[in-house]
Amino acid sequence: MKLTIDTTREGKELGDLFGIFFEDINHAADGGLYAELVQNRSFEFSPADHEEYNSLTAWEKIGSDENVTLSIETKDPVSSKNPHYLAICVQEAGCGAGVRNLGFNCGIALKAGAGYFFSCYARSTELTGMKISLREKNGETLAEDMISLTSQWKKHELVLTPSETTDSACLELTVCKAGCAELDFVSLFPKDTFKGRKNGMRKELAEKLEALHPKFMRFPGGCLVHDGDLDPDSRTAQYRWKNSIGPLEERPARRNNWNYNQTLGLGYYEYFLLCEDIGAKPLPVLPGGFDPHHQRAAEGRQLEAFAQDALDLIEFANGSADSRWGSLRAELGHPQPFNLEYIGIGNEEVGEEFFERYAFIHRIVKEQYPDIKLIGTSGPFAAGEWYERGWQSAREENADFVDEHYYQSPEWFLTNHERYEKVPADGPKVFLGEYASHGNRWKNALAEASYMIALQNAPAVALACYAPLFANVDYVNWEPDMIWYDNSHVYVTPNYYVQKLFMNHQGDVLLEQTFQDLEKQMIIREQSDCLSGRIALEANDSVVSFSEIRVIDEDHDVCMKFPDQTADRKKRLAELEPVISSENYIIRLCAKELEGRKGFRIQFARHDDENKLFWSLGGWANSDSILGQDIDGSNSCLIQKTREIEAGRSYQLEIRIRGRKVEMYVDGILEQEHEVKPLAYRPVYASSSFDRASSDIIIKLVNLSSRNQTVQLELKGGKNTGWSGCAYIMDGYAPEDGNDFESEKVKPREETVIAESSSFSYELTHQSVHILRLHREM
Ligand code: AHR
C-alpha cells in the first residue's frame, strides 16, 4: 500500500478542530476539578438537588445529642442568595464539641507540609473562640488553629499545614465552652491549585487538560445548561451565567441536573481563566429559552432576557474595561478581554419551540456582534427527523456551526467514516460537540482514532470534542469518561491518550494525500451481519399485548402466523420461533400498551441478546420512534422520529426488510426507512497535515486490521531530502485492555524515525495508532 503526500499542496485549514468539553457531570466540578475540599460548604444542599440531601449532608455532629444541637437557620444570613446557615449550641463546657465536614469520597485528601486556606463566616454573642482542626478519622490531629468569634458575621481566614499525608481527613470546628455560634461558607482549599489561582482548580486534574493542548473548551454543559426552570432566581433554575460570577457568597448554590448540588464556585469567570491557562479558546453554551426535558418555553420579556444574557456575556468577555460588563471582568482581576469567538445557543434542544427561540436569539446577537460565531444544534440523535430539522434551522439562520451529539457503538464509528464527506463546506460547519463510543477500552479508543481521521479530512467538520471529560469514581452519572479520579488519585483512559495525540499533533492545514493499493473494505463478522435472525417482541417497562402476528418470508413465499403474546415487566421479551433465514421478509403485528408509558420494541435480526436490530416506539421519554442496533451489547441509534405511544390504543405495525433496507410502517403509513450499513471498513486510514510554527509534516495513521501493514510513504514536493522525527505509537494491546488507578497500560510510546529519502516504507503494527511528526533534513 502506498500513501503519497504532496507537501506543497494545502487543503482545509484545521483551525480549532480538536478541543474538549467540560460539564459538571459525575462531580466533575464540585468534588472534581474545582479544588474546594468541603462538601456542602454553605449548608444549601436540599432534597431538590438529590432525594437524600439536606442542609447537613456531609456534616456530622461531634458530641452527644444531649450536649450538642445543630440546626439550620435562615434569619439574617450572610447572603440572601444562600439563605441557610448552621447554628450550633453546646450545653456543657469541655473541649471538643462541634461539627465536622467529611469532604468528598472517603474524606479530605491532604499533603503533609502543604498549605490549605481555611475560611468561614461565623458569629456568636456567647462564645469567644472556635478551634479549627484537620483530623484523621481516628482522631489524630494533623493541623489546628483558633478563630475569635464576634457578634456580627465576620469572615475568618487561616492557613492550615497538615503534618501528614492522608486521603481521609475531616475538617472540624469545635468549642470549649458552653454556648451557641453560627457558621456559614466553611471552605478549605489547597494553596497549591493549578497555576496557583485562588478559588482555583485541582492541580493534577487541570494538568491533564493542559497536557491535551485543546484548541477550545466547550462549557458548562450538556443537559446541565438547559434542564431547569426558566426563572434564573428559581432554586432549580437552568444554568444562567450571571448567577455564577462575583463573590462566592452571592452565587446561589443550585440543583445540578445530574442529581446533585452545584455551588457555582467554578463559574464563568473561572471557566474563562481556565481556558486561558490551558491555552484553549472559550466556547460557552447558553440555554436558548427552552427546557426540552420539561417542555418549558420562555415568552416575551423572559425570552428577551435570554438574548440579553448572550449580549452581556459577549461584553463581559470582550468589552472594554469601562463598559458595564467589561468593567466587572476588570474588577474581578482581568482587565484584558478573553477574546470570546464562539457561543452555543442551546445544548441539544430540538422541537419547534426551540428552533423559534434559537432564531430570535441568533438574530439579536448577530445584529450587534456579527463576528461572534453562533452554534445551533441538531439534537441528541445522529440521524432522523430532529437531526434534519436542526440542520434546516441552522441553514435558515446562517448559523456558523451545528452542534451534533451522539454516543454509539465502536462499530458505528468504524462504519460511518464517510458521514461528513459530502457535507458542503460553504454552509454551517459541523461542530461535533459530544461523541464517544461506549467504553474506555482500547477497542473504543482505536475506533475513535479512526473516526478522528475522518473528522480531520472532512471539509465541513470544524470543531470536535469527546464527552464527557471527567468522572469521580464514587459519583458516576455517565460512562464512558475520559479522565477518572477519586479524592487523591487520577488516571486517564486509552480514549484520553488518543485525544491527546490528535490535539498535540493537529497541524494547521491539511496536506493533499492519495492512497494506492489500499484494500477497499474489510468485512468483519459476516455471519452476524445479515438482517435475518430471530424476532422478539419486547415491553419497554410497560405491559403490552401483541396480536395478529405474521411473518411473511418473501424468499420462500411463506406466511407464518404466531399466537398472541403479552410482554410485561417480569417477562419483558417474547421470542418468536422459528428463526428467519430469509433476507427479504415482513413482520406484521398489532401492539397495544395496556400499562406504563414507555411503549414497546420489536427486535429483529436478533442473533443473541447483545447483537440485534430493534424498532423502539415510545422509549424513556415516550417521545421517539427509533431504529437501533446493538453490537456486542453496545447500542447505536441509527435513525429517529418523533412518536408518542398512547396507552390503550392499538397500533398496526409493519417492518419490511429487503436486503439491508428496513422500512417501518405505523397504521399503513411509512414512518421511517434506513439502509443498515454492513460491518465493513478499510484496514488503514490516514490524514496528513502541516504545522506552520515547526514546519513539521504530521502523518496520522490508524491500522484497524489484525495484520501488520507496510505503507510506502512518498513525501512529494520540494527537494528529495531525508526526513526525520518522531513516531507516537499506540499498539500492542488487546481490544478489551484499559487503564485504572493501578496501571496505565494503554498509553503512547515514542520511536525515532529516520528516512534517508522522501520515499520510505513504514511498518504499521496491527490495530494501532501511529502519528509521525517529521521534518526535512537539510
Ligand atoms: O455528555 C453527557 C450528556 O449527554 C450531556 O449532558 C448531554 O448533552 C448529552 O445528552
Residues whose N, C-alpha, C, O or C-beta is under 5 A from the ligand:
A	BS01	AHR	G222 C223 L224 N347 E348 A467 P468
